[in-house]
């Protein structure tokens, strides 16, 4: 099961909104969704979390390219939204990534859980992806929240309740919990 939220920075602090990812198929779609939530082209931080398996942070500042961090790329690559972000970070073409994931027979459901008969492990995923497979750890820009109070070292050290810890550092725990 996924949890996704957008935090938009305003003059008065942060505003949070729960977000549906049903229509999000690319990082561009996610960035556009974040820009719609922005106030005066200010910073928007999108969070995606899948049941403590992995989390992703996407930062959009105005019309700049989005910056992305994934806590565990190999775990994220096993789910639909995580695979989208992992492929973007690895510079993989959408068609190539779809072929690789199709060969793994992942179901691509919104909650990203494979069929019970699918026992896809990290080694199988790596074998299908070859040397371009996602790493079994963090991937992306670990400094994307440094100017907001979450250092690279802090972000890399997070695992359980990562979004709560990030929200504490940003000073928006209450608004994030309100949409959770």
N, C-alpha and C positions, 0 to 999 in steps of 0.2 A: 504494500500500500504506500502511496506517495503522500507527502505533505508538501505543498508549494505555497509560498507567500511572496508578496511584493512589499518592500518597504521603500517608501518615497520620502526623501528628505525635504522638509519645508522650513520656513522661517521659524515655526513654532516647535520644531522637533521632527519626529518621524510619524508618518501615517502608514498603517499596515492594511493590506487587503489580502484575503484568501484569493487564490487564483486557480482557475480551471485550466488545465493543460490540454484539454481535448482537441483543440484546433492548432496546437503547437506541433509542427513537424520539423522545424529547423531552428537553429540559433537565431536566425534573422527574425523568425516569427516571435520567439521569446523576447528578443530585444525590442521589437515593435510593441509588444504587450507592455513591457516595462516603460517604454517612452510614453505610452498612453496614460500611465499612472503618474508620470512625472509632473511636478509643479514647477513651472518656469524653467524647463530643461535642466533641473537640478538632478542630483544623483538618485538613482533607483537601484536597490539591491534586491535581487530575486534569490530565493532559497528554494532548493528542491532537496528533499530527504526521502530515502526509502528505508523505512524500518530499521534504523541503526546500521544498515549494511554499507551505506555511503551517503554523503551529502555533497551538494554542489552549491556554489555561490557564483552568481552572475552579476556583474556590476555594469550599469549603463549610465554614462555621463553625457547627457545631451545627444548629439549626433555622432559622438566618438564610437569606435568599434567596441563591442562588449568585451569585457575581460572575464575570464572563466577560471574557476578553481574547482577541482574534484578531489575529494578526500581519498578515494580508492578507485582508480580508473578501471582495474580489472573487474571489480564488483559492479561498478556502474555500467560497464559494457554489456552486462548480462540483462539489462533492463532497457526498455524502449527509450526513455528520456535520457538515461545515462549514456546509452550508446550514441545518441544524437550528439551529446556534448563531447564525448570521448572522440568520436570521429572528427568533429570540428577541430579539436585540439591537436589531433594527430595529422590533420590535413588530408584526411581520407575522403575520397569522392563518395557521394551518397550512394551511387549504384554499386561500387565496390563493397561498401560497408553492408548494404542490404544483402548482397550475395553471400557474404561471410556469415551474417546473422541468420539468413535463411538456411544455410547449410547446417547450422546448429539447431534448427527447428525450434527456436524460441517463439513463444506465442505472441509477443508484442502487446499484451494487454496493458491497460492503463496502470495496473499495479505492478507490472513487470515481472510477475512470477512465472517461471517456466511451467510447462505441463508436468504433472507428477512423474511421468515416465521419463522425462528428460533429466539426466544427471550430468549436466554440463559443468565441468570443473575448470579451474583456471588453466590447467595444462592443455585441455582440449581446446579451449578458446585460443590460447597462445599458438597451438599447432595449426589451427585454421587460419589465424591472422598472420602467422609467420613472425618474422622479426619485427614487423610493424605493429604487433599486438600491444595492447595497453599495458602499462606497468602495474604491478601489484601494490601500488601505493599512490601517493598524491600525483596529480598532473595539473598543469596550468600555472596561473599567476598567483603565487602564494602571497604576493605583496598587495593584492588588490584592495585590501581593507586597512593597510598600514596607516594611511592618513586619517582614518576614522577611528583608530584606537585598537586595532587588532593587528599585532605584528606578525611577520612571516613565521617566526618561531611559534607563536601562540596558535596560529591557524594550523600549522603542520602537526601540532601536538594534540589537536582536538579529535575525539572519537565519539563517545556517547554524549548525548545532549549538546552537540556542537552548536546547533542553532540557538539554543538558550544561552550558551556562553557568549556567542557572538552578539546576540541581542543585548545582553548585560553590558558588554563593552561599548555598544553603540548607544546605550541609554534608552532602549526601546522595548524592554522585556514585556511591559504591560500591554503595549499595542500588539506585539507579536502573539502573546498568549491569548489575547482577545479573539484572534482569528483562528487560533489552533483549536 
